[in-house]
């Protein structure tokens, strides 16, 4: 990053802090690493929370870069994400310490760290959600006659028939199970690998087999 002698205003520094997340997806890996090195002083992860210290000088430097590039002279849509409230504390050296709650969630045999989004803690399994959508779409193709049978459907999709058959089974998941997967509140152990192994057709038995309801 090349810096200018221009000094950013307090408002621009605050804006840089908020807009950095919006810029993240446009940055190449090397630029992302540089941004992290610039604004993050330290990260401390505990079993139930994470503490992140932001470097004010780094935020100021980021704001200077954004200002030089004309970022603040352009119109930008405000972020619509419902971000969680974080405990904030100003340190003696001027750094900003942010404390966020977190928890661990098991998906596919791996433990994932979940940071709260809005009022809850969620980590959606996009692979499962896509599979459920495909199951419904492919079922419609069979019902409406766009595909004559399973073999014809697999041929039209360019996929192996056994795989298509496994995914089609997801169309019979109970509505509340689908809703839980979509909002990230499903029980631990509910993964795509688990679902394609099969589950009962009866919705009550599904809930018990997948851990949504005690036996």
FIKOLZA-1660 file (N, C-alpha, C; in steps of 0.1 Angstrom, whole numbers, plus 5000, padded with zeros to 4 digits):
% residues 215
   i   px   py   pz ch aa at
   1 5008 4988 5000  A  X  N
   1 5000 5000 5000  A  X CA
   1 5009 5013 5000  A  X  C
   2 5005 5022 4992  A  X  N
   2 5013 5035 4991  A  X CA
   2 5005 5045 4998  A  X  C
   3 5011 5053 5007  A  X  N
   3 5004 5062 5016  A  X CA
   3 5006 5077 5011  A  X  C
   4 4996 5085 5014  A  X  N
   4 4997 5099 5011  A  X CA
   4 4998 5107 5024  A  X  C
   5 5002 5119 5023  A  X  N
   5 5004 5127 5035  A  X CA
   5 4990 5132 5039  A  X  C
   6 4980 5130 5032  A  X  N
   6 4966 5134 5036  A  X CA
   6 4962 5128 5049  A  X  C
   7 4956 5136 5058  A  X  N
   7 4952 5131 5071  A  X CA
   7 4937 5128 5071  A  X  C
   8 4932 5116 5074  A  X  N
   8 4918 5113 5074  A  X CA
   8 4911 5119 5086  A  X  C
   9 4898 5122 5084  A  X  N
   9 4890 5127 5095  A  X CA
   9 4886 5115 5104  A  X  C
  10 4881 5119 5116  A  X  N
  10 4876 5109 5125  A  X CA
  10 4864 5101 5119  A  X  C
  11 4855 5108 5112  A  X  N
  11 4844 5102 5105  A  X CA
  11 4849 5091 5095  A  X  C
  12 4859 5095 5087  A  X  N
  12 4864 5086 5077  A  X CA
  12 4871 5073 5083  A  X  C
  13 4877 5075 5095  A  X  N
  13 4883 5064 5102  A  X CA
  13 4873 5054 5106  A  X  C
  14 4862 5060 5112  A  X  N
  14 4851 5051 5116  A  X CA
  14 4844 5044 5104  A  X  C
  15 4843 5052 5093  A  X  N
  15 4837 5046 5081  A  X CA
  15 4846 5034 5076  A  X  C
  16 4859 5036 5077  A  X  N
  16 4869 5026 5072  A  X CA
  16 4867 5013 5080  A  X  C
  17 4865 5015 5093  A  X  N
  17 4863 5003 5102  A  X CA
  17 4850 4996 5098  A  X  C
  18 4840 5003 5094  A  X  N
  18 4827 4996 5090  A  X CA
  18 4828 4991 5076  A  X  C
  19 4835 4998 5067  A  X  N
  19 4835 4994 5053  A  X CA
  19 4845 4983 5050  A  X  C
  20 4854 4981 5059  A  X  N
  20 4865 4971 5056  A  X CA
  20 4859 4957 5053  A  X  C
  21 4848 4953 5060  A  X  N
  21 4842 4940 5057  A  X CA
  21 4836 4940 5044  A  X  C
  22 4831 4951 5039  A  X  N
  22 4825 4951 5025  A  X CA
  22 4836 4950 5015  A  X  C
  23 4848 4955 5017  A  X  N
  23 4859 4955 5008  A  X CA
  23 4866 4941 5007  A  X  C
  24 4864 4934 5018  A  X  N
  24 4871 4921 5020  A  X CA
  24 4870 4912 5008  A  X  C
  25 4857 4910 5003  A  X  N
  25 4855 4900 4993  A  X CA
  25 4861 4904 4979  A  X  C
  26 4865 4916 4978  A  X  N
  26 4871 4921 4965  A  X CA
  26 4886 4920 4965  A  X  C
  27 4892 4917 4977  A  X  N
  27 4906 4917 4978  A  X CA
  27 4912 4903 4975  A  X  C
  28 4924 4903 4969  A  X  N
  28 4931 4891 4966  A  X CA
  28 4938 4886 4979  A  X  C
  29 4942 4873 4980  A  X  N
  29 4947 4868 4993  A  X CA
  29 4958 4877 4999  A  X  C
  30 4967 4881 4990  A  X  N
  30 4979 4889 4995  A  X CA
  30 4974 4902 5001  A  X  C
  31 4964 4908 4995  A  X  N
  31 4959 4921 5000  A  X CA
  31 4951 4919 5013  A  X  C
  32 4944 4907 5014  A  X  N
  32 4937 4904 5027  A  X CA
  32 4947 4903 5038  A  X  C
  33 4958 4896 5035  A  X  N
  33 4968 4894 5046  A  X CA
  33 4974 4907 5050  A  X  C
  34 4976 4916 5041  A  X  N
  34 4981 4929 5044  A  X CA
  34 4972 4937 5052  A  X  C
  35 4959 4936 5049  A  X  N
  35 4948 4943 5056  A  X CA
  35 4948 4938 5071  A  X  C
  36 4949 4925 5072  A  X  N
  36 4948 4920 5086  A  X CA
  36 4960 4924 5094  A  X  C
  37 4972 4924 5088  A  X  N
  37 4984 4929 5095  A  X CA
  37 4983 4944 5098  A  X  C
  38 4976 4951 5090  A  X  N
  38 4975 4965 5092  A  X CA
  38 4966 4969 5104  A  X  C
  39 4954 4963 5105  A  X  N
  39 4944 4967 5115  A  X CA
  39 4943 4959 5127  A  X  C
  40 4948 4946 5127  A  X  N
  40 4946 4938 5139  A  X CA
  40 4959 4937 5147  A  X  C
  41 4958 4940 5160  A  X  N
  41 4969 4940 5169  A  X CA
  41 4971 4926 5175  A  X  C
  42 4960 4920 5179  A  X  N
  42 4961 4907 5185  A  X CA
  42 4947 4900 5185  A  X  C
  43 4947 4887 5186  A  X  N
  43 4935 4879 5187  A  X CA
  43 4937 4868 5198  A  X  C
  44 4928 4868 5207  A  X  N
  44 4928 4858 5218  A  X CA
  44 4915 4850 5218  A  X  C
  45 4916 4837 5216  A  X  N
  45 4904 4829 5215  A  X CA
  45 4903 4821 5228  A  X  C
  46 4891 4822 5234  A  X  N
  46 4888 4814 5246  A  X CA
  46 4877 4804 5243  A  X  C
  47 4874 4795 5252  A  X  N
  47 4863 4785 5249  A  X CA
  47 4850 4791 5246  A  X  C
  48 4847 4803 5251  A  X  N
  48 4834 4809 5250  A  X CA
  48 4834 4823 5244  A  X  C
  49 4845 4828 5240  A  X  N
  49 4846 4842 5235  A  X CA
  49 4859 4844 5227  A  X  C
  50 4859 4855 5220  A  X  N
  50 4871 4858 5212  A  X CA
  50 4873 4873 5214  A  X  C
  51 4886 4877 5217  A  X  N
  51 4889 4891 5219  A  X CA
  51 4898 4895 5208  A  X  C
  52 4894 4906 5201  A  X  N
  52 4901 4912 5190  A  X CA
  52 4906 4926 5193  A  X  C
  53 4918 4929 5191  A  X  N
  53 4923 4942 5194  A  X CA
  53 4926 4949 5180  A  X  C
  54 4920 4960 5178  A  X  N
  54 4922 4968 5165  A  X CA
  54 4932 4979 5168  A  X  C
  55 4941 4981 5158  A  X  N
  55 4951 4991 5159  A  X CA
  55 4945 5004 5153  A  X  C
  56 4944 5014 5161  A  X  N
  56 4938 5027 5156  A  X CA
  56 4947 5033 5145  A  X  C
  57 4960 5032 5147  A  X  N
  57 4969 5037 5136  A  X CA
  57 4967 5029 5123  A  X  C
  58 4964 5016 5124  A  X  N
  58 4961 5008 5112  A  X CA
  58 4948 5013 5106  A  X  C
  59 4938 5015 5114  A  X  N
  59 4925 5020 5108  A  X CA
  59 4927 5033 5101  A  X  C
  60 4935 5042 5108  A  X  N
  60 4938 5055 5102  A  X CA
  60 4945 5054 5088  A  X  C
  61 4955 5045 5088  A  X  N
  61 4962 5042 5075  A  X CA
  61 4953 5037 5065  A  X  C
  62 4943 5028 5069  A  X  N
  62 4934 5022 5059  A  X CA
  62 4925 5034 5054  A  X  C
  63 4920 5042 5063  A  X  N
  63 4912 5053 5059  A  X CA
  63 4919 5063 5050  A  X  C
  64 4932 5065 5052  A  X  N
  64 4940 5074 5043  A  X CA
  64 4940 5067 5029  A  X  C
  65 4943 5054 5028  A  X  N
  65 4943 5047 5015  A  X CA
  65 4930 5048 5008  A  X  C
  66 4919 5046 5015  A  X  N
  66 4906 5047 5009  A  X CA
  66 4902 5061 5005  A  X  C
  67 4907 5071 5012  A  X  N
  67 4904 5085 5009  A  X CA
  67 4912 5089 4996  A  X  C
  68 4925 5085 4996  A  X  N
  68 4933 5088 4984  A  X CA
  68 4927 5081 4971  A  X  C
  69 4922 5070 4973  A  X  N
  69 4916 5063 4962  A  X CA
  69 4902 5068 4958  A  X  C
  70 4897 5078 4965  A  X  N
  70 4884 5084 4962  A  X CA
  70 4872 5076 4967  A  X  C
  71 4875 5067 4976  A  X  N
  71 4864 5058 4981  A  X CA
  71 4853 5067 4987  A  X  C
  72 4857 5076 4996  A  X  N
  72 4846 5084 5003  A  X CA
  72 4839 5094 4994  A  X  C
  73 4844 5097 4982  A  X  N
  73 4837 5106 4973  A  X CA
  73 4826 5099 4965  A  X  C
  74 4825 5085 4966  A  X  N
  74 4815 5078 4959  A  X CA
  74 4804 5073 4968  A  X  C
  75 4793 5070 4963  A  X  N
  75 4782 5065 4971  A  X CA
  75 4783 5050 4973  A  X  C
  76 4781 5046 4985  A  X  N
  76 4781 5032 4988  A  X CA
  76 4769 5028 4996  A  X  C
  77 4763 5016 4993  A  X  N
  77 4752 5012 5000  A  X CA
  77 4756 5008 5014  A  X  C
  78 4747 5011 5024  A  X  N
  78 4750 5007 5038  A  X CA
  78 4749 4991 5039  A  X  C
  79 4757 4986 5048  A  X  N
  79 4756 4971 5050  A  X CA
  79 4742 4968 5056  A  X  C
  80 4736 4957 5051  A  X  N
  80 4723 4954 5056  A  X CA
  80 4724 4942 5066  A  X  C
  81 4736 4937 5069  A  X  N
  81 4738 4926 5078  A  X CA
  81 4734 4930 5092  A  X  C
  82 4728 4921 5099  A  X  N
  82 4724 4923 5113  A  X CA
  82 4735 4918 5122  A  X  C
  83 4745 4927 5124  A  X  N
  83 4757 4923 5132  A  X CA
  83 4754 4923 5147  A  X  C
  84 4761 4914 5153  A  X  N
  84 4759 4913 5168  A  X CA
  84 4765 4925 5175  A  X  C
  85 4760 4927 5187  A  X  N
  85 4766 4937 5196  A  X CA
  85 4778 4932 5202  A  X  C
  86 4789 4940 5203  A  X  N
  86 4801 4935 5208  A  X CA
  86 4805 4944 5220  A  X  C
  87 4811 4938 5230  A  X  N
  87 4817 4947 5241  A  X CA
  87 4829 4953 5236  A  X  C
  88 4830 4967 5237  A  X  N
  88 4841 4974 5233  A  X CA
  88 4848 4981 5244  A  X  C
  89 4861 4982 5244  A  X  N
  89 4869 4988 5254  A  X CA
  89 4882 4995 5248  A  X  C
  90 4884 5007 5252  A  X  N
  90 4896 5014 5247  A  X CA
  90 4908 5011 5256  A  X  C
  91 4919 5006 5251  A  X  N
  91 4930 5002 5259  A  X CA
  91 4939 5014 5261  A  X  C
  92 4948 5013 5271  A  X  N
  92 4957 5024 5274  A  X CA
  92 4966 5029 5262  A  X  C
  93 4969 5020 5253  A  X  N
  93 4977 5024 5242  A  X CA
  93 4969 5029 5230  A  X  C
  94 4956 5030 5232  A  X  N
  94 4947 5036 5222  A  X CA
  94 4940 5025 5213  A  X  C
  95 4944 5013 5215  A  X  N
  95 4938 5002 5207  A  X CA
  95 4924 5000 5211  A  X  C
  96 4916 4994 5203  A  X  N
  96 4902 4991 5206  A  X CA
  96 4900 4976 5207  A  X  C
  97 4896 4971 5219  A  X  N
  97 4894 4957 5222  A  X CA
  97 4879 4954 5220  A  X  C
  98 4877 4944 5211  A  X  N
  98 4863 4940 5208  A  X CA
  98 4862 4925 5214  A  X  C
  99 4851 4923 5222  A  X  N
  99 4849 4910 5227  A  X CA
  99 4836 4904 5222  A  X  C
 100 4837 4892 5215  A  X  N
 100 4825 4886 5210  A  X CA
 100 4823 4872 5215  A  X  C
 101 4811 4868 5218  A  X  N
 101 4808 4855 5222  A  X CA
 101 4809 4845 5211  A  X  C
 102 4812 4833 5213  A  X  N
 102 4813 4822 5203  A  X CA
 102 4810 4809 5209  A  X  C
 103 4808 4799 5200  A  X  N
 103 4807 4785 5205  A  X CA
 103 4812 4776 5194  A  X  C
 104 4813 4764 5197  A  X  N
 104 4818 4754 5187  A  X CA
 104 4806 4745 5182  A  X  C
 105 4807 4742 5169  A  X  N
 105 4796 4734 5163  A  X CA
 105 4803 4723 5155  A  X  C
 106 4799 4711 5156  A  X  N
 106 4804 4700 5149  A  X CA
 106 4797 4698 5135  A  X  C
 107 4805 4698 5124  A  X  N
 107 4799 4696 5111  A  X CA
 107 4809 4687 5103  A  X  C
 108 4804 4676 5099  A  X  N
 108 4812 4667 5091  A  X CA
 108 4824 4662 5098  A  X  C
 109 4823 4660 5112  A  X  N
 109 4834 4655 5119  A  X CA
 109 4844 4666 5123  A  X  C
 110 4842 4678 5119  A  X  N
 110 4851 4689 5123  A  X CA
 110 4844 4699 5132  A  X  C
 111 4852 4705 5141  A  X  N
 111 4847 4715 5150  A  X CA
 111 4849 4728 5144  A  X  C
 112 4838 4736 5143  A  X  N
 112 4838 4749 5137  A  X CA
 112 4835 4759 5147  A  X  C
 113 4842 4770 5147  A  X  N
 113 4840 4782 5155  A  X CA
 113 4829 4790 5150  A  X  C
 114 4819 4793 5158  A  X  N
 114 4807 4801 5153  A  X CA
 114 4807 4814 5161  A  X  C
 115 4807 4825 5153  A  X  N
 115 4806 4839 5159  A  X CA
 115 4791 4843 5157  A  X  C
 116 4785 4848 5167  A  X  N
 116 4771 4852 5166  A  X CA
 116 4768 4861 5154  A  X  C
 117 4756 4859 5148  A  X  N
 117 4752 4869 5137  A  X CA
 117 4739 4874 5142  A  X  C
 118 4738 4887 5144  A  X  N
 118 4726 4893 5149  A  X CA
 118 4723 4889 5163  A  X  C
 119 4711 4883 5166  A  X  N
 119 4707 4879 5179  A  X CA
 119 4710 4864 5182  A  X  C
 120 4716 4857 5173  A  X  N
 120 4718 4843 5175  A  X CA
 120 4732 4838 5170  A  X  C
 121 4735 4825 5172  A  X  N
 121 4747 4820 5167  A  X CA
 121 4744 4810 5156  A  X  C
 122 4748 4812 5144  A  X  N
 122 4744 4803 5133  A  X CA
 122 4757 4800 5124  A  X  C
 123 4756 4788 5118  A  X  N
 123 4766 4784 5108  A  X CA
 123 4759 4775 5099  A  X  C
 124 4754 4781 5088  A  X  N
 124 4746 4773 5078  A  X CA
 124 4755 4764 5070  A  X  C
 125 4749 4752 5068  A  X  N
 125 4756 4742 5059  A  X CA
 125 4751 4744 5045  A  X  C
 126 4758 4752 5037  A  X  N
 126 4753 4755 5024  A  X CA
 126 4752 4743 5015  A  X  C
 127 4761 4733 5017  A  X  N
 127 4761 4721 5009  A  X CA
 127 4747 4714 5011  A  X  C
 128 4743 4713 5023  A  X  N
 128 4730 4706 5026  A  X CA
 128 4719 4714 5020  A  X  C
 129 4719 4727 5021  A  X  N
 129 4708 4736 5016  A  X CA
 129 4707 4735 5001  A  X  C
 130 4719 4735 4994  A  X  N
 130 4719 4733 4980  A  X CA
 130 4713 4719 4976  A  X  C
 131 4717 4709 4983  A  X  N
 131 4712 4695 4980  A  X CA
 131 4697 4694 4982  A  X  C
 132 4691 4701 4992  A  X  N
 132 4677 4701 4995  A  X CA
 132 4670 4708 4983  A  X  C
 133 4676 4719 4979  A  X  N
 133 4670 4726 4968  A  X CA
 133 4670 4718 4955  A  X  C
 134 4681 4711 4953  A  X  N
 134 4682 4703 4941  A  X CA
 134 4672 4691 4942  A  X  C
 135 4670 4686 4954  A  X  N
 135 4661 4675 4955  A  X CA
 135 4647 4679 4951  A  X  C
 136 4643 4691 4956  A  X  N
 136 4630 4696 4952  A  X CA
 136 4628 4699 4937  A  X  C
 137 4639 4705 4932  A  X  N
 137 4639 4708 4918  A  X CA
 137 4638 4695 4909  A  X  C
 138 4646 4685 4913  A  X  N
 138 4646 4673 4905  A  X CA
 138 4633 4665 4907  A  X  C
 139 4627 4666 4918  A  X  N
 139 4614 4659 4921  A  X CA
 139 4604 4666 4912  A  X  C
 140 4604 4679 4910  A  X  N
 140 4595 4686 4901  A  X CA
 140 4597 4681 4887  A  X  C
 141 4609 4679 4883  A  X  N
 141 4612 4675 4869  A  X CA
 141 4606 4661 4867  A  X  C
 142 4606 4652 4877  A  X  N
 142 4600 4639 4875  A  X CA
 142 4584 4640 4875  A  X  C
 143 4579 4649 4884  A  X  N
 143 4564 4650 4885  A  X CA
 143 4558 4656 4873  A  X  C
 144 4565 4666 4867  A  X  N
 144 4560 4674 4856  A  X CA
 144 4563 4667 4843  A  X  C
 145 4571 4656 4843  A  X  N
 145 4574 4649 4831  A  X CA
 145 4586 4654 4823  A  X  C
 146 4593 4663 4829  A  X  N
 146 4605 4668 4822  A  X CA
 146 4616 4657 4822  A  X  C
 147 4615 4647 4831  A  X  N
 147 4623 4635 4831  A  X CA
 147 4614 4623 4832  A  X  C
 148 4616 4613 4824  A  X  N
 148 4607 4601 4824  A  X CA
 148 4608 4593 4837  A  X  C
 149 4621 4591 4841  A  X  N
 149 4624 4583 4853  A  X CA
 149 4637 4587 4858  A  X  C
 150 4642 4579 4868  A  X  N
 150 4654 4583 4875  A  X CA
 150 4666 4582 4865  A  X  C
 151 4667 4572 4857  A  X  N
 151 4678 4571 4847  A  X CA
 151 4678 4583 4837  A  X  C
 152 4666 4587 4833  A  X  N
 152 4665 4598 4823  A  X CA
 152 4669 4611 4830  A  X  C
 153 4664 4612 4843  A  X  N
 153 4668 4624 4851  A  X CA
 153 4683 4626 4852  A  X  C
 154 4689 4615 4856  A  X  N
 154 4704 4615 4858  A  X CA
 154 4711 4618 4845  A  X  C
 155 4706 4613 4834  A  X  N
 155 4712 4616 4821  A  X CA
 155 4711 4630 4818  A  X  C
 156 4699 4636 4820  A  X  N
 156 4697 4650 4817  A  X CA
 156 4706 4659 4826  A  X  C
 157 4708 4655 4838  A  X  N
 157 4716 4663 4847  A  X CA
 157 4731 4660 4845  A  X  C
 158 4734 4649 4839  A  X  N
 158 4748 4646 4837  A  X CA
 158 4755 4641 4849  A  X  C
 159 4747 4634 4858  A  X  N
 159 4752 4629 4871  A  X CA
 159 4749 4614 4871  A  X  C
 160 4756 4608 4881  A  X  N
 160 4754 4593 4883  A  X CA
 160 4741 4591 4889  A  X  C
 161 4734 4580 4884  A  X  N
 161 4720 4577 4890  A  X CA
 161 4720 4575 4905  A  X  C
 162 4730 4567 4911  A  X  N
 162 4729 4565 4925  A  X CA
 162 4730 4578 4933  A  X  C
 163 4738 4588 4928  A  X  N
 163 4740 4601 4935  A  X CA
 163 4726 4608 4934  A  X  C
 164 4720 4608 4923  A  X  N
 164 4708 4615 4921  A  X CA
 164 4697 4609 4930  A  X  C
 165 4697 4596 4931  A  X  N
 165 4687 4589 4940  A  X CA
 165 4689 4593 4954  A  X  C
 166 4702 4594 4959  A  X  N
 166 4704 4598 4973  A  X CA
 166 4699 4612 4975  A  X  C
 167 4702 4621 4966  A  X  N
 167 4698 4635 4968  A  X CA
 167 4683 4637 4967  A  X  C
 168 4676 4629 4959  A  X  N
 168 4662 4630 4958  A  X CA
 168 4655 4627 4971  A  X  C
 169 4661 4618 4979  A  X  N
 169 4655 4615 4992  A  X CA
 169 4654 4626 5001  A  X  C
 170 4662 4637 4999  A  X  N
 170 4661 4649 5008  A  X CA
 170 4648 4656 5006  A  X  C
 171 4641 4654 4995  A  X  N
 171 4629 4661 4993  A  X CA
 171 4618 4657 5003  A  X  C
 172 4620 4646 5010  A  X  N
 172 4611 4641 5020  A  X CA
 172 4614 4645 5034  A  X  C
 173 4624 4654 5036  A  X  N
 173 4627 4658 5049  A  X CA
 173 4615 4667 5055  A  X  C
 174 4613 4665 5068  A  X  N
 174 4602 4673 5074  A  X CA
 174 4605 4688 5073  A  X  C
 175 4594 4696 5071  A  X  N
 175 4596 4710 5069  A  X CA
 175 4604 4717 5081  A  X  C
 176 4601 4713 5093  A  X  N
 176 4609 4719 5104  A  X CA
 176 4623 4715 5104  A  X  C
 177 4627 4703 5099  A  X  N
 177 4641 4700 5098  A  X CA
 177 4648 4708 5087  A  X  C
 178 4641 4710 5076  A  X  N
 178 4646 4719 5065  A  X CA
 178 4648 4733 5071  A  X  C
 179 4639 4738 5078  A  X  N
 179 4640 4751 5084  A  X CA
 179 4652 4753 5093  A  X  C
 180 4654 4742 5101  A  X  N
 180 4665 4742 5111  A  X CA
 180 4678 4743 5104  A  X  C
 181 4679 4735 5093  A  X  N
 181 4692 4734 5085  A  X CA
 181 4694 4748 5078  A  X  C
 182 4683 4754 5074  A  X  N
 182 4685 4767 5067  A  X CA
 182 4689 4778 5076  A  X  C
 183 4685 4778 5089  A  X  N
 183 4689 4788 5098  A  X CA
 183 4701 4784 5107  A  X  C
 184 4706 4772 5105  A  X  N
 184 4718 4768 5112  A  X CA
 184 4716 4763 5126  A  X  C
 185 4704 4759 5129  A  X  N
 185 4701 4755 5143  A  X CA
 185 4699 4739 5144  A  X  C
 186 4703 4732 5134  A  X  N
 186 4702 4717 5134  A  X CA
 186 4711 4711 5145  A  X  C
 187 4708 4699 5150  A  X  N
 187 4716 4693 5160  A  X CA
 187 4730 4689 5154  A  X  C
 188 4739 4687 5163  A  X  N
 188 4753 4683 5158  A  X CA
 188 4752 4669 5152  A  X  C
 189 4759 4667 5141  A  X  N
 189 4759 4654 5135  A  X CA
 189 4751 4654 5122  A  X  C
 190 4742 4664 5120  A  X  N
 190 4734 4664 5108  A  X CA
 190 4742 4671 5097  A  X  C
 191 4747 4662 5088  A  X  N
 191 4755 4667 5077  A  X CA
 191 4750 4661 5064  A  X  C
 192 4755 4665 5053  A  X  N
 192 4751 4659 5040  A  X CA
 192 4755 4645 5040  A  X  C
 193 4767 4642 5045  A  X  N
 193 4771 4628 5045  A  X CA
 193 4762 4619 5053  A  X  C
 194 4757 4624 5064  A  X  N
 194 4747 4617 5072  A  X CA
 194 4734 4615 5065  A  X  C
 195 4729 4626 5059  A  X  N
 195 4716 4626 5053  A  X CA
 195 4715 4616 5041  A  X  C
 196 4725 4616 5033  A  X  N
 196 4724 4607 5021  A  X CA
 196 4725 4593 5024  A  X  C
 197 4729 4589 5037  A  X  N
 197 4729 4575 5041  A  X CA
 197 4715 4570 5043  A  X  C
 198 4705 4580 5043  A  X  N
 198 4691 4576 5045  A  X CA
 198 4685 4579 5058  A  X  C
 199 4672 4580 5059  A  X  N
 199 4665 4583 5071  A  X CA
 199 4651 4578 5069  A  X  C
 200 4643 4577 5080  A  X  N
 200 4629 4572 5079  A  X CA
 200 4620 4581 5071  A  X  C
 201 4610 4576 5064  A  X  N
 201 4601 4584 5057  A  X CA
 201 4592 4592 5066  A  X  C
 202 4588 4585 5077  A  X  N
 202 4579 4592 5087  A  X CA
 202 4586 4604 5094  A  X  C
 203 4580 4615 5094  A  X  N
 203 4586 4627 5099  A  X CA
 203 4589 4626 5114  A  X  C
 204 4581 4620 5122  A  X  N
 204 4583 4618 5136  A  X CA
 204 4596 4610 5138  A  X  C
 205 4597 4599 5131  A  X  N
 205 4608 4590 5132  A  X CA
 205 4621 4597 5126  A  X  C
 206 4619 4606 5116  A  X  N
 206 4631 4614 5111  A  X CA
 206 4636 4622 5123  A  X  C
 207 4628 4629 5130  A  X  N
 207 4632 4638 5140  A  X CA
 207 4640 4631 5151  A  X  C
 208 4635 4619 5154  A  X  N
 208 4642 4611 5164  A  X CA
 208 4656 4606 5159  A  X  C
 209 4656 4601 5146  A  X  N
 209 4668 4595 5141  A  X CA
 209 4679 4606 5139  A  X  C
 210 4675 4618 5136  A  X  N
 210 4685 4629 5133  A  X CA
 210 4688 4637 5145  A  X  C
 211 4682 4634 5157  A  X  N
 211 4685 4641 5169  A  X CA
 211 4677 4654 5171  A  X  C
 212 4666 4655 5164  A  X  N
 212 4657 4667 5167  A  X CA
 212 4648 4665 5178  A  X  C
 213 4646 4652 5181  A  X  N
 213 4636 4648 5192  A  X CA
 213 4641 4636 5199  A  X  C
 214 4640 4636 5212  A  X  N
 214 4644 4625 5220  A  X CA
 214 4635 4613 5218  A  X  C
 215 4641 4601 5219  A  X  N
 215 4633 4589 5218  A  X CA
 215 4625 4587 5231  A  X  C
% end
